[in-house]
Amino acid sequence: MSVNELVTFVERNWLLLLPVVVLVLALATVLILNRPKDKKPFLNPSEFKPLPLTEKTYITHNTVRLRFTLPDPNQRLGLPIGQHITFLAKGEDGNDIYRPYTPVSDDDQMGAVDFIIKIYPQGKMSQVIAKMQLGDTILMKGPKGRFTYSPNMVKHFGMLAGGTGITPMFQVLNAILKDPKDRTRVTLLYGNLTEDDILLRKELNQLVAMHGDRLSVYHVLNSPPTSGWQGGSGFITKEMIAEHLPSPGVGHMVLRCGPTPMMTAMKQHLDALGFAEEAQFQF
């Protein structure tokens, strides 16, 4: 059928076609009105809100991965890169316990938030978390934190992490590597007691495989395997930092997170290597 024939057909049969046109417009209107809308982020920096625990998996003998579900499946948490969340719970003595935690999920995830938390025998909050059952709730407030990230703010991040101190590092490096316009390089030195204690190892390996030109990871273990270990042994030393991390200079910055004794030692090493205060940040 030619264009002229089509025009003639419509002119002669417009009364028959009118209901079809109305139906199509009505369906289009319904689809537009019912499409998922951007919800207001869940977090409120001035209000604690409850979230239910919906998944709980031990990934090592003393470390658990938790998923909390947001009220709306189309809702984001609302946590900027490098920020953390404050948990509030009641201890066994009835007193309030506050602890900061950084999700390992990013803010693009809709409807849920994931954490990796180490369970300490004497840790008040971690003991509360250890006893949580699916469906139990915990109070959260945020975002909170002094670190503000913007793409390409530096040329090269060095990262020093110990144990669960990997969580803010993973949040930052994952966001960097997901952004095709962000060309920041990242080098991570990650210290743990044993090979079994390495958290997010699979995820880190996958990111290195995908972004080996921008991400490198060097593991250091206090008690490495007796054979086949290709990382460092003992504690992270000044020499390891000098060998693997970017040197002091314009566009280079080192982030730190981990146990207090480790962080004290890392700052001393960085100071001795010539990193200025403004080129260091501790979560």
C-alpha positions as CSV (number, residue, x, y, z in Angstrom):
1,M,0.0,0.0,0.0
2,S,1.4,3.4,-1.0
3,V,1.3,6.5,1.2
4,N,-1.5,8.0,-0.8
5,E,-3.5,4.8,-0.5
6,L,-2.9,4.7,3.2
7,V,-4.1,8.3,3.6
8,T,-7.2,7.6,1.6
9,F,-8.0,4.5,3.7
10,V,-7.7,6.5,7.0
11,E,-9.8,9.3,5.6
12,R,-12.6,6.9,4.7
13,N,-12.4,4.7,7.8
14,W,-11.5,7.2,10.6
15,L,-14.6,6.4,12.5
16,L,-13.7,2.7,12.6
17,L,-10.1,3.5,13.6
18,L,-11.0,6.0,16.3
19,P,-11.6,3.4,19.1
20,V,-8.3,1.8,18.3
21,V,-6.5,5.1,18.6
22,V,-8.2,5.9,21.9
23,L,-7.3,2.5,23.3
24,V,-3.6,2.9,22.3
25,L,-3.5,6.3,24.0
26,A,-5.2,5.0,27.1
27,L,-2.7,2.1,27.4
28,A,0.2,4.4,26.9
29,T,-1.1,6.7,29.6
30,V,-1.4,3.8,32.0
31,L,2.1,2.6,31.3
32,I,3.5,6.1,31.9
33,L,1.6,6.6,35.1
34,N,2.6,3.2,36.5
35,R,6.3,3.1,35.5
36,P,8.7,2.9,38.5
37,K,9.4,6.3,40.0
38,D,12.6,7.4,41.7
39,K,11.8,7.0,45.4
40,K,13.2,9.2,48.1
41,P,16.4,7.5,49.5
42,F,15.8,5.5,52.7
43,L,18.5,7.0,54.9
44,N,17.9,10.1,57.0
45,P,20.9,11.6,58.7
46,S,18.8,12.8,61.7
47,E,16.6,9.8,62.2
48,F,17.2,6.1,63.1
49,K,15.0,3.8,61.0
50,P,14.5,0.0,61.4
51,L,15.4,-2.4,58.7
52,P,14.7,-6.2,58.7
53,L,17.3,-8.8,58.3
54,T,16.4,-11.0,55.3
55,E,19.7,-12.9,54.6
56,K,22.5,-14.0,56.9
57,T,25.5,-16.1,55.7
58,Y,28.7,-16.9,57.5
59,I,31.5,-16.4,55.0
60,T,34.3,-17.3,57.5
61,H,34.3,-18.8,60.9
62,N,33.8,-15.4,62.5
63,T,32.6,-13.1,59.7
64,V,29.0,-12.8,58.5
65,R,27.4,-11.3,55.4
66,L,24.0,-9.6,56.0
67,R,21.3,-8.3,53.8
68,F,18.7,-5.9,55.1
69,T,15.7,-5.1,52.9
70,L,14.4,-1.6,52.3
71,P,10.7,-0.8,52.6
72,D,10.3,-0.4,48.8
73,P,12.0,-2.5,46.1
74,N,12.5,0.6,43.9
75,Q,14.2,2.5,46.7
76,R,17.9,3.3,47.1
77,L,19.7,3.4,50.4
78,G,21.1,6.9,49.7
79,L,24.7,6.5,50.8
80,P,27.4,8.5,49.0
81,I,30.7,6.9,48.2
82,G,33.0,6.7,51.2
83,Q,30.3,7.4,53.8
84,H,29.1,5.0,56.5
85,I,26.0,4.1,58.5
86,T,25.5,4.1,62.3
87,F,23.8,1.0,63.8
88,L,21.8,1.3,67.0
89,A,20.9,-1.6,69.2
90,K,20.2,-2.5,72.8
91,G,22.9,-4.4,74.6
92,E,22.3,-7.2,77.1
93,D,22.6,-4.6,79.9
94,G,19.9,-2.5,78.3
95,N,22.2,0.3,77.3
96,D,22.3,1.7,73.7
97,I,25.1,0.5,71.5
98,Y,26.3,2.6,68.5
99,R,28.6,1.3,65.8
100,P,29.6,2.6,62.3
101,Y,29.5,0.1,59.4
102,T,30.1,0.5,55.7
103,P,28.0,-1.5,53.2
104,V,29.7,-3.6,50.6
105,S,26.8,-3.1,48.2
106,D,26.8,0.2,46.2
107,D,24.1,2.8,46.1
108,D,22.9,1.6,42.7
109,Q,21.4,-1.5,44.4
110,M,17.7,-1.1,44.7
111,G,15.6,-2.4,47.6
112,A,18.4,-3.8,49.8
113,V,21.8,-3.1,51.5
114,D,24.6,-5.6,52.3
115,F,27.2,-5.6,55.0
116,I,30.1,-7.8,56.0
117,I,30.7,-7.8,59.7
118,K,33.2,-9.6,61.9
119,I,31.9,-11.2,65.1
120,Y,34.1,-10.6,68.1
121,P,33.5,-12.6,71.3
122,Q,33.6,-9.4,73.4
123,G,32.1,-7.1,70.8
124,K,28.8,-5.7,72.1
125,M,27.3,-4.9,68.7
126,S,28.7,-7.9,66.9
127,Q,27.2,-10.2,69.6
128,V,23.8,-8.6,68.9
129,I,24.3,-9.2,65.2
130,A,25.4,-12.8,65.8
131,K,22.1,-13.5,67.6
132,M,19.9,-11.8,65.0
133,Q,17.4,-14.1,63.3
134,L,15.8,-13.5,59.9
135,G,13.0,-11.0,60.3
136,D,14.7,-9.2,63.2
137,T,15.2,-5.5,62.8
138,I,18.1,-3.1,63.6
139,L,18.1,0.7,63.6
140,M,20.2,2.5,61.1
141,K,21.0,6.2,60.5
142,G,23.2,8.0,58.0
143,P,24.9,8.9,55.9
144,K,27.9,9.9,58.0
145,G,31.5,10.5,57.3
146,R,34.2,13.0,56.4
147,F,35.3,11.5,53.1
148,T,33.8,12.9,49.9
149,Y,34.6,11.3,46.6
150,S,34.2,12.7,43.1
151,P,35.4,11.0,39.9
152,N,39.0,11.7,39.0
153,M,39.6,13.7,42.1
154,V,43.1,12.0,42.2
155,K,45.2,10.1,39.7
156,H,46.1,7.2,41.9
157,F,44.7,5.9,45.2
158,G,46.8,3.8,47.5
159,M,44.8,1.7,50.0
160,L,45.9,0.1,53.2
161,A,43.3,-2.2,54.7
162,G,43.2,-4.7,57.5
163,G,40.5,-7.3,58.2
164,T,37.0,-5.8,57.8
165,G,38.7,-2.4,57.0
166,I,38.3,-3.7,53.4
167,T,34.7,-2.6,53.4
168,P,35.1,1.2,52.8
169,M,37.9,0.4,50.4
170,F,35.8,-1.9,48.4
171,Q,33.0,0.6,48.2
172,V,35.3,3.3,46.8
173,L,37.2,1.1,44.4
174,N,34.1,-0.6,43.1
175,A,32.5,2.8,42.4
176,I,35.6,4.0,40.6
177,L,35.8,0.9,38.4
178,K,32.1,1.0,37.5
179,D,32.3,4.5,36.1
180,P,33.7,4.5,32.5
181,K,34.6,8.1,32.8
182,D,36.6,7.7,36.0
183,R,40.3,6.9,35.1
184,T,41.6,6.8,38.7
185,R,44.1,4.0,39.4
186,V,43.9,2.0,42.6
187,T,46.5,-0.1,44.4
188,L,45.4,-2.1,47.5
189,L,47.6,-3.6,50.2
190,Y,45.3,-5.9,52.2
191,G,46.5,-7.5,55.5
192,N,44.9,-10.4,57.3
193,L,45.9,-13.2,59.8
194,T,45.4,-16.2,57.5
195,E,44.3,-16.9,53.9
196,D,40.8,-17.9,55.2
197,D,40.4,-14.4,56.7
198,I,40.6,-12.6,53.3
199,L,37.2,-11.0,52.8
200,L,35.7,-10.3,49.3
201,R,38.6,-12.2,47.7
202,K,36.4,-13.5,44.9
203,E,35.0,-10.1,44.2
204,L,38.5,-8.5,44.3
205,N,39.9,-11.1,41.9
206,Q,37.1,-10.5,39.5
207,L,37.7,-6.8,39.5
208,V,41.4,-7.3,38.9
209,A,40.6,-9.6,36.0
210,M,38.3,-7.0,34.5
211,H,40.3,-3.8,35.3
212,G,43.9,-5.0,35.6
213,D,45.1,-1.8,34.0
214,R,43.7,0.3,36.9
215,L,43.5,-2.1,39.9
216,S,46.2,-4.1,41.6
217,V,45.8,-6.0,44.9
218,Y,48.6,-7.3,47.1
219,H,47.7,-9.6,50.0
220,V,49.8,-9.8,53.2
221,L,49.2,-12.6,55.8
222,N,50.5,-12.9,59.3
223,S,50.4,-16.7,58.9
224,P,50.6,-17.5,55.2
225,P,50.3,-21.1,53.8
226,T,53.5,-23.1,54.0
227,S,53.6,-23.4,50.2
228,G,52.3,-21.7,47.1
229,W,51.7,-18.3,48.7
230,Q,52.6,-15.4,46.4
231,G,51.8,-12.5,48.6
232,G,53.6,-10.9,51.5
233,S,54.2,-12.4,55.0
234,G,54.0,-10.8,58.4
235,F,52.8,-7.3,58.8
236,I,52.6,-4.6,56.1
237,T,55.9,-2.8,56.2
238,K,57.2,0.5,55.1
239,E,59.1,-1.3,52.4
240,M,56.0,-3.0,51.1
241,I,54.2,0.4,50.9
242,A,57.1,1.9,49.0
243,E,57.2,-1.0,46.6
244,H,53.5,-1.3,45.8
245,L,51.7,1.9,46.6
246,P,52.0,5.2,44.6
247,S,54.8,7.4,45.7
248,P,54.1,10.8,47.4
249,G,53.3,13.3,44.7
250,V,50.6,15.4,43.1
251,G,47.4,13.4,42.5
252,H,48.4,10.6,44.8
253,M,46.5,9.8,48.0
254,V,46.5,6.9,50.5
255,L,43.3,5.7,52.3
256,R,43.6,3.7,55.5
257,C,41.1,1.5,57.4
258,G,41.7,-1.3,59.9
259,P,42.5,-2.2,63.5
260,T,43.9,0.8,65.6
261,P,47.4,-0.7,66.2
262,M,47.7,-1.3,62.4
263,M,46.5,2.1,61.5
264,T,49.0,3.7,64.0
265,A,51.8,1.8,62.3
266,M,50.6,2.6,58.8
267,K,50.5,6.3,59.5
268,Q,54.1,6.2,60.9
269,H,55.2,4.4,57.7
270,L,53.4,6.9,55.4
271,D,54.9,9.9,57.3
272,A,58.3,8.4,57.0
273,L,57.9,7.9,53.3
274,G,57.0,11.6,52.9
275,F,53.2,11.5,52.5
276,A,51.7,14.8,53.6
277,E,48.7,14.9,56.0
278,E,46.4,16.0,53.2
279,A,47.5,13.0,51.1
280,Q,46.3,10.6,53.8
281,F,42.8,9.7,54.9
282,Q,41.7,7.3,57.6
283,F,38.2,5.9,57.7
